[in-house]
């Protein structure tokens, strides 16, 4: 059953012309979103503020349990 499903999608993908270019565009966009945006917009703040894992864990615990 699984081999039939795999072969169905494999044959369909191999016979595509425009679809391959569209999938390439999709993979490029996913790469940009996951890698490039993460580097520039989501820096690792804990590494810049703290040096030890104990300090990092205490900071996270304090922020998670601190109710205002």
C-alpha positions in Angstrom: 0.0 0.0 0.0 2.7 2.5 1.0 4.8 1.6 -2.0 1.8 2.2 -4.4 1.3 5.7 -2.8 5.1 6.4 -3.1 5.2 5.3 -6.7 2.1 7.4 -7.5 3.7 10.6 -6.2 7.1 9.7 -7.6 5.7 9.2 -11.1 3.6 12.4 -10.9 6.5 14.5 -9.7 8.8 13.1 -12.4 6.4 14.0 -15.2 5.9 17.6 -14.0 7.5 20.5 -15.8 6.1 23.7 -14.3 5.6 21.9 -10.9 9.3 21.4 -10.4 10.0 25.1 -10.7 7.1 25.9 -8.4 8.4 23.4 -5.8 11.9 25.0 -6.1 10.3 28.4 -5.3 8.5 26.9 -2.3 11.7 25.4 -1.0 13.6 28.7 -1.5 10.9 30.6 0.4 11.0 28.1 3.3 14.7 28.4 3.4 14.5 32.2 3.6 11.8 32.1 6.3 13.5 29.5 8.5 17.2 30.4 8.1 17.6 34.0 7.1 14.8 35.5 9.2 15.9 33.5 12.2 19.4 34.8 12.0 18.4 38.5 11.7 15.2 38.8 13.6 15.4 36.1 16.3 18.8 36.3 17.9 19.7 34.1 20.9 19.2 36.6 23.7 20.1 34.2 26.5 23.6 33.8 25.1 24.2 37.5 25.0 22.9 38.2 28.5 24.2 35.2 30.5 27.2 33.0 30.5 26.2 29.9 32.5 23.3 27.5 32.1 22.3 28.1 35.7 21.8 31.9 35.0 19.9 31.1 31.8 17.6 28.6 33.5 16.9 30.9 36.5 16.0 33.8 34.1 13.6 31.6 32.1 12.1 30.1 35.3 11.6 33.6 36.7 9.9 34.9 33.5 7.7 31.8 33.2 6.5 31.9 36.8 6.4 35.6 37.4 2.8 36.7 37.5 2.0 40.4 37.5 
